[in-house]
Amino acid sequence: MHAGSREQDLAPTPGQVSVYRWLALNDWQWDSVRACSDLEMSADEAQAGLRRCVDAGLLREDPTIPGRHVAVDPDLVATVMATPIEQEIRERQERLRSLREGLGALRLDYLDSRRRSSGLVEHIPGIAGVRAFIEQASEECRSEILSSQPGGNRVPEAMQEAMARDIRQVKRGIRIRTLYHHTARFDGPSQAYVAAMSGLGAEYRTVHKLFGRLIIFDHESVLLPDIHGSGGAVLARETSIVHYLREVFEQTWEDAKPFSDAASDGLQRVAEEIDSTIVGLLGAGLKDETIGRRLGMSLRTVRRHVADIMQELGAESRFQAGVRAAQTGMLAAGDLAGMDTIKLPDS
């Protein structure tokens, strides 16, 4: 049986506690009828509570007086019950220490191999492994953490974990800069997160089109999502890769806008900007799923926007919608041509 289950079984039940306290008030003399009446229990419930008290060692029957019980000091009972649990905890702590020391001794070999490696690219399996790496890399970071977080909103639990980590880094003097999609400005938890962290010195900006998810630590490493959908990540330390992705981030950062909620920017203007961006992506031949990833929208939201845009423009095809948008001034002609520029693959 799992240790947690044993501890739960050992904990006194409400019925057990009620029976024990009733006996304490009645000179430890058991009277089933009175106990059931006073405690508003059935006979089975009362007997079960009494039996658990005896089984736990809190009471023992007095062989000289029928129905009478002798109480045992609960502190003594707790000490007896806790002894094997404490022993198991000590054994688990020792196994944990041995595990950390044993694997920790291998890290020097790992670091030495990494320094001699020419590839400097490795795979980090699973979400738990990625989170552990981010924690470690953040603590080891010396100057700056850059991140791109596509999507209109983030999971609250992940944001709480990120906030605790980011607060520690900001207090250490680490500069934090993060890019979001404009759609994050509609998300309440994202607004609250950014407001709190901005007050501590972190910086946040938003764009309509974001190149993908990444985290860059100093000028040394970049964490990218695993395209195989395993929840893991790919870590690159090769200088040229890190330098290139930093340049991509910096160029996007320059064109991005400081994070602010959509209401303060004007909901109508924000909606028009989103429609204009969607039209440009339609004209470039992108599918709805790809547009959703680019803009941080759900597939359903993208399709609703596309339907509204095509109806407004009277267009029968996606490319026609792009051309008519340029003709009507909804989209500058240069925006369509600009879609031919080289972009990173969708993440």
Secondary structure as UniProt FT lines:
FT   HELIX           3..10
FT   HELIX           14..25
FT   TURN            26..28
FT   HELIX           32..39
FT   HELIX           43..56
FT   STRAND          59..61
FT   TURN            63..64
FT   TURN            66..67
FT   STRAND          68..71
FT   HELIX           74..116
FT   STRAND          121..124
FT   HELIX           126..140
FT   STRAND          144..149
FT   HELIX           156..171
FT   TURN            172..173
FT   STRAND          175..181
FT   HELIX           182..186
FT   HELIX           188..198
FT   TURN            199..201
FT   STRAND          203..207
FT   STRAND          214..217
FT   TURN            218..220
FT   STRAND          221..225
FT   TURN            227..228
FT   STRAND          233..236
FT   HELIX           239..255
FT   STRAND          257..258
FT   HELIX           262..265
FT   HELIX           267..283
FT   TURN            284..285
FT   HELIX           288..295
FT   HELIX           299..313
FT   HELIX           318..328
FT   HELIX           333..337
FT   HELIX           338..340
//
